[in-house]
Amino acid sequence: SPKHKGISYFLLDMTSPGVSIQPLDNMADTHSFNQVFFDNVRVPRKDLMGEENRGWYYAVTTLDFERSSINSASSLLAVLDDLREAADGNGGYASALRYELADRYIETQVARMMAYRVASIQAAGRVPNVEASATKLFTAELSQRIAGTATRIFGPHGILRKASAHAPMNGRPANMYLNAVGSTLAGGTSEIQRSVIAGRGLGLPRE
């Protein structure tokens, strides 16, 4: 039988006895990830989602939706608009950084088109496994490039946090820079996405 058969998908009430959550604070003093501990937690049979032994396929489908990154592309475009407006109000920026910002705008539109492609494949009833991984990889690493561009536009002030009176955009560039690393971890690391693309998309052998 397929090696993933035998996994079932349950919906867990996070208030169940024995479930405890410990936030993992990051270097930006925020948290997007948690440690979740299960101590003798009992899950009733009625909380089974879908069919028994089909859990792996449900999990992969859920990840495909998450990795489509449609919301991320839209959010990044809004960040770029705010960044451009703030930079213009700050006296402008060097021509090299104008070109860099233009590149980020172009890449964000590419990310949005990739996300639309994932959505169109799903709407057609097909599984966009490779396409979703490619979109997630591109968008997550793009968020890091945008954060880097944001800090460079404002020079030394770009790394100032919200607590500083001299921080541009209320410290958002520095906060973005510190938080962007997590985008290449959530939903599967960049290394995992590259492995999916290499194996399932290009047919390359496993190492």
C-alpha positions as CSV (number, residue, x, y, z in Angstrom):
1,S,0.0,0.0,0.0
2,P,1.1,3.6,-0.4
3,K,3.6,4.6,2.3
4,H,1.4,7.5,3.4
5,K,-1.7,5.4,3.9
6,G,-2.6,4.9,7.5
7,I,-2.5,8.6,8.5
8,S,-5.8,10.1,9.5
9,Y,-6.7,13.7,10.0
10,F,-8.4,14.9,13.2
11,L,-9.6,18.3,14.2
12,L,-8.4,19.0,17.7
13,D,-10.1,21.3,20.2
14,M,-7.1,23.3,21.5
15,T,-8.9,23.7,24.9
16,S,-8.8,19.9,25.4
17,P,-7.2,18.7,28.7
18,G,-3.5,18.0,28.2
19,V,-2.9,20.6,25.4
20,S,-0.4,23.3,26.3
21,I,1.0,26.1,24.1
22,Q,4.3,27.8,24.6
23,P,5.0,30.8,22.3
24,L,8.4,31.0,20.5
25,D,9.4,34.7,20.6
26,N,11.6,35.8,17.7
27,M,14.3,38.5,17.4
28,A,11.6,41.1,16.6
29,D,10.1,40.5,20.0
30,T,6.9,39.0,18.4
31,H,5.9,35.4,17.8
32,S,4.3,33.6,14.9
33,F,5.3,30.1,16.0
34,N,4.4,28.0,19.1
35,Q,5.5,24.8,20.7
36,V,2.4,22.7,21.3
37,F,2.6,19.9,23.8
38,F,0.2,16.9,24.1
39,D,0.1,15.2,27.5
40,N,-2.2,12.2,27.4
41,V,-4.7,14.1,25.1
42,R,-7.7,12.1,24.0
43,V,-9.4,12.9,20.7
44,P,-12.9,11.5,20.1
45,R,-13.6,9.5,17.0
46,K,-16.2,12.1,15.9
47,D,-13.4,14.6,15.3
48,L,-12.1,12.6,12.4
49,M,-12.1,14.8,9.3
50,G,-13.0,13.1,6.0
51,E,-12.1,9.5,5.4
52,E,-10.0,7.3,7.6
53,N,-6.4,6.8,6.2
54,R,-6.7,9.9,3.9
55,G,-5.1,12.3,6.3
56,W,-1.9,12.7,4.3
57,Y,-3.8,13.9,1.3
58,Y,-5.9,16.4,3.3
59,A,-2.7,17.8,4.9
60,V,-1.0,18.2,1.5
61,T,-4.1,19.9,0.1
62,T,-4.2,22.3,3.0
63,L,-0.5,23.1,2.5
64,D,-1.1,23.8,-1.2
65,F,-3.7,26.4,-0.3
66,E,-1.4,27.9,2.3
67,R,1.5,28.0,-0.2
68,S,-0.4,29.7,-2.9
69,S,0.5,32.9,-1.1
70,I,-2.2,35.0,-2.6
71,N,-2.6,37.1,0.6
72,S,1.2,37.5,0.8
73,A,1.6,39.0,-2.6
74,S,-1.2,41.5,-1.9
75,S,0.3,42.4,1.4
76,L,3.8,42.9,-0.1
77,L,2.4,45.2,-2.7
78,A,0.8,47.3,0.0
79,V,4.1,47.4,1.8
80,L,5.9,48.6,-1.3
81,D,3.3,51.4,-1.8
82,D,3.8,52.6,1.8
83,L,7.6,52.3,1.4
84,R,7.6,54.4,-1.8
85,E,5.4,57.1,-0.2
86,A,7.5,57.3,2.9
87,A,10.7,57.5,0.9
88,D,9.4,60.2,-1.3
89,G,8.3,62.2,1.8
90,N,11.8,61.7,3.2
91,G,13.5,63.6,0.4
92,G,13.7,60.7,-2.1
93,Y,16.5,58.2,-2.5
94,A,19.4,57.3,-4.8
95,S,18.7,56.2,-8.4
96,A,20.2,52.8,-7.7
97,L,17.6,52.3,-5.0
98,R,14.9,53.5,-7.3
99,Y,15.8,50.7,-9.7
100,E,16.0,48.2,-6.8
101,L,12.5,49.3,-5.6
102,A,11.2,48.9,-9.2
103,D,12.6,45.4,-9.2
104,R,10.7,44.6,-6.0
105,Y,7.5,45.9,-7.6
106,I,8.0,43.7,-10.7
107,E,8.8,40.6,-8.5
108,T,5.7,41.2,-6.5
109,Q,3.5,41.2,-9.6
110,V,5.3,38.0,-10.6
111,A,4.4,36.5,-7.2
112,R,0.8,37.5,-7.7
113,M,0.6,35.9,-11.1
114,M,2.1,32.7,-9.7
115,A,-0.5,32.7,-6.9
116,Y,-3.3,33.2,-9.5
117,R,-1.9,30.2,-11.4
118,V,-2.1,28.0,-8.3
119,A,-5.7,29.2,-7.8
120,S,-6.6,28.4,-11.4
121,I,-5.2,24.9,-11.2
122,Q,-7.2,24.3,-8.0
123,A,-10.3,25.7,-9.6
124,A,-9.9,23.2,-12.4
125,G,-9.9,20.3,-9.8
126,R,-6.2,19.5,-10.2
127,V,-3.5,19.4,-7.6
128,P,-0.9,22.3,-7.8
129,N,1.7,20.6,-5.7
130,V,4.8,21.8,-7.5
131,E,3.3,25.1,-8.5
132,A,2.3,25.9,-4.9
133,S,5.8,25.1,-3.7
134,A,7.4,27.3,-6.4
135,T,5.0,30.2,-5.4
136,K,5.7,29.8,-1.7
137,L,9.5,29.7,-2.3
138,F,9.5,32.7,-4.5
139,T,7.2,34.8,-2.3
140,A,8.9,34.0,1.0
141,E,12.3,34.9,-0.4
142,L,10.9,38.0,-2.0
143,S,9.6,39.2,1.4
144,Q,13.3,39.1,2.6
145,R,14.5,41.0,-0.4
146,I,11.8,43.7,0.1
147,A,12.8,44.0,3.8
148,G,16.4,44.4,2.7
149,T,15.4,47.1,0.2
150,A,13.4,48.9,2.8
151,T,16.3,49.2,5.3
152,R,18.7,50.3,2.5
153,I,16.4,53.1,1.3
154,F,16.6,54.8,4.7
155,G,20.3,54.1,5.3
156,P,21.4,53.8,8.9
157,H,18.0,54.9,10.1
158,G,16.5,51.9,8.4
159,I,17.6,49.5,11.2
160,L,16.1,51.6,14.0
161,R,13.2,50.0,15.9
162,K,9.9,51.6,16.8
163,A,11.2,52.8,20.2
164,S,13.5,55.3,18.4
165,A,12.2,58.8,17.6
166,H,14.3,58.7,14.4
167,A,12.9,55.4,13.1
168,P,11.3,55.7,9.6
169,M,7.8,54.4,9.1
170,N,7.5,53.9,12.9
171,G,10.2,51.2,12.7
172,R,8.5,49.0,10.1
173,P,11.6,48.4,7.9
174,A,13.6,47.1,10.8
175,N,10.7,45.0,12.0
176,M,10.1,43.6,8.5
177,Y,13.8,42.7,8.2
178,L,13.7,40.8,11.5
179,N,10.4,39.0,10.8
180,A,11.0,38.1,7.2
181,V,13.3,35.2,8.1
182,G,10.3,33.4,9.5
183,S,8.5,33.4,6.1
184,T,11.0,30.9,4.7
185,L,10.2,28.6,7.6
186,A,6.4,28.7,7.9
187,G,4.5,26.3,5.7
188,G,7.6,24.4,4.9
189,T,11.2,25.6,4.7
190,S,12.7,26.9,1.4
191,E,14.8,23.7,1.4
192,I,11.7,21.6,1.4
193,Q,10.1,23.6,-1.4
194,R,13.2,23.1,-3.5
195,S,13.1,19.4,-2.9
196,V,9.5,19.3,-4.0
197,I,10.3,21.2,-7.1
198,A,13.3,19.1,-7.9
199,G,11.7,15.7,-7.2
200,R,8.1,16.1,-8.3
201,G,8.5,18.9,-10.8
202,L,11.8,18.1,-12.5
203,G,12.0,14.3,-11.8
204,L,15.4,14.6,-10.2
205,P,16.6,11.8,-7.9
206,R,16.7,12.2,-4.1
207,E,20.1,12.8,-2.7
